[in-house]
Amino acid sequence: MSDDLEQFMMTQPPSADRPLQGLTVLVVEDSRFASEAIRLLCLRSGARIRRADSLCAAHRHLRVYRPSIVIVDMGLPDGSGADLIGELANDVIRVPVLLGMSGDETTRDAAMSAGADGFLAKPVESLAVFQQSIMSVLPAAEGPVAPRALPQEMVEPDQMAFQDDLSHVAELMRNDVDGSTQDYVAQFLGGLARSAHDPSLEDAAQCLARARAEGRGTGSDLARVAGMLQERLAARQML
């Protein structure tokens, strides 16, 4: 979409087909695959999207403009999404909609306690669920007036974004993987695998997370994760 056309579309009122028309979404998410899903959902809903891949990047965005909707992943490379949610929830000029998001349902309470209006459980791929999660907490003046039928569409992010995320984790694991990095790898990979419907990779990530939580050695779990990453990357390179 050209800049002129995008500007024009942003001035149009919301409609039943595009209930988020004219609104801007900031998604704070380190996974390219998960971000791509939100981008497609925003596109089909009429919203403009901006992405930040860390708390630091989110703060840079927020110094420049004020989005209508902020969606915050609960596990970010430089801290907890709950911290950003708490900041935005207590801001003097509060954003209209503030949502937490994670592939780990146990983080829902932390998001809501920090001040989120709602929570998106990964994978986020249903247009109806996405729109309803926002519309149910969006101030009345911001959305369409007429009742509308819920869309049945599901989105499928580009698999190249999945490969990029796998490459990101593989790069992290090429160096000495300390405890905090292992925690991040387990969290990131677990959410990615769930979003990509890859149960065996999700299980490997969960096993690594459990070993860390129980204080056990993680050598075999890290080797399993590394092997699965290489298998998936090699298979995709052959396509």
KAZI-V528936 format. One record per pair of residues at least 4 apart in sequence whose C-alpha atoms are under 8 Angstrom apart, sorted by the first residue. I is the first residue (numbers start at 1). J is the second residue. Records with the same first field share a line. If there is no record, write none. Layout:
I=J + J
This chain:
1=5 + 6
2=6
3=7
4=8
5=9
6=10
7=11
8=12
9=21 + 22
10=21 + 22 + 23 + 47 + 48
11=22
12=21 + 22
13=21 + 22 + 144
14=18 + 19 + 20 + 21 + 22 + 46 + 143 + 144
15=19 + 20 + 21 + 143 + 144
16=144 + 146 + 147 + 148 + 149
17=45 + 148
18=44 + 45 + 46
19=45 + 46 + 131 + 143 + 144
20=42 + 45 + 46 + 47 + 143
21=45 + 46 + 47
22=46 + 47 + 48
23=46 + 47 + 48 + 67 + 68 + 69
24=47 + 48 + 49 + 50 + 67 + 68 + 69
25=42 + 47 + 48 + 49 + 50 + 67 + 68 + 69 + 70 + 71
26=49 + 50 + 51 + 52 + 67 + 69 + 70 + 71
27=35 + 38 + 49 + 50 + 51 + 52 + 70 + 71 + 72 + 73
28=51 + 52 + 53 + 54 + 55 + 58 + 70 + 71 + 72 + 73
29=34 + 35 + 51 + 52 + 53 + 54 + 72 + 73 + 76
30=35 + 52 + 53 + 54 + 73 + 76 + 77
31=35 + 53 + 165 + 188 + 192
32=36 + 161 + 162 + 164 + 165
33=37 + 157 + 158 + 159 + 161 + 162 + 165 + 192 + 195
34=38 + 123 + 124 + 157 + 192 + 195
35=39 + 51
36=40 + 157 + 158 + 161
37=41 + 124 + 125 + 155 + 156 + 157
38=42 + 124 + 125
39=43 + 49
40=44 + 155 + 157
41=45 + 125 + 127 + 130 + 155
42=46 + 47 + 48 + 49
43=47 + 48
44=127
45=131
51=58
52=57 + 58 + 61
53=57 + 58 + 76
54=58 + 76 + 77 + 78
55=59 + 76 + 78 + 79 + 81 + 84
56=60 + 78
57=61
58=62
59=63
60=64
61=65
62=66 + 67
66=95
67=95
68=95 + 96 + 97
69=95 + 96 + 97 + 98 + 99
70=95 + 97 + 98 + 99
71=98 + 99 + 100 + 101
72=81 + 84 + 85 + 98 + 99 + 100 + 101
73=81 + 100 + 101 + 102
74=80 + 81 + 82 + 100 + 101 + 102 + 107 + 111
75=79 + 80 + 81 + 102 + 184 + 187 + 188
76=80 + 81
77=184
79=83
80=84
81=85 + 100 + 111
82=86 + 100 + 110 + 111 + 114
83=87 + 114
84=88
85=89 + 98 + 99 + 100 + 111 + 114 + 115 + 116
86=90 + 114 + 115 + 116
87=91
88=94 + 95 + 98
89=94 + 95 + 98 + 114 + 115 + 116
90=94 + 115
96=138 + 139
97=117 + 134 + 137 + 138
98=115 + 116 + 117 + 118
99=111 + 116 + 117 + 118 + 119 + 120
100=108 + 111 + 112 + 116 + 118 + 119 + 120
101=108 + 119 + 120 + 121 + 122
102=107 + 108 + 120 + 121 + 122 + 191
103=121 + 122 + 123 + 190 + 191 + 192 + 194 + 195
104=108 + 121 + 122 + 191
105=121
107=111
108=112 + 119
109=113
110=114
111=115 + 116 + 118 + 119
112=116 + 117 + 118 + 119
117=137
118=133 + 137
119=133
120=124 + 130 + 133
122=191 + 194 + 195
123=194 + 195 + 196
124=129 + 130 + 195
125=130 + 154 + 155 + 156
126=130 + 152 + 153 + 154 + 155
127=131 + 151 + 152 + 153 + 154 + 155
128=132 + 150 + 151 + 152 + 153
129=133
130=134
131=135
132=136
133=137
134=138
135=143
138=142 + 143
139=143
157=161
158=162
159=163
160=164
161=165
162=166 + 192 + 196
163=167 + 233 + 236
164=168
165=169 + 192
166=170 + 229 + 233
167=171 + 229 + 233
168=172
169=173 + 185 + 189
170=174 + 226 + 229 + 230
171=175
172=177 + 181
173=177 + 226
177=181 + 182
178=182
179=183 + 212
180=184
181=185
182=186 + 208 + 209 + 212
183=187 + 209 + 212
184=188
185=189 + 205
186=190 + 205 + 206 + 208 + 209
187=191 + 205 + 209
188=192
189=193 + 201 + 202 + 205
190=194 + 201 + 202 + 203 + 205 + 206
191=195 + 202
192=196 + 202
193=197 + 198 + 199 + 201 + 202
194=198 + 199 + 202
198=202
199=203
200=204
201=205 + 225 + 228
202=206
203=207
204=208 + 221 + 224 + 225
205=209 + 225
206=210
207=211 + 221
208=212 + 218 + 221 + 222
209=213
210=214
211=215 + 216 + 217 + 218 + 221
212=216 + 217 + 218
218=222
219=223
220=224
221=225
222=226
223=227
224=228
225=229
226=230
227=231
228=232
229=233
230=234
231=235
232=236
233=237
234=238
235=239
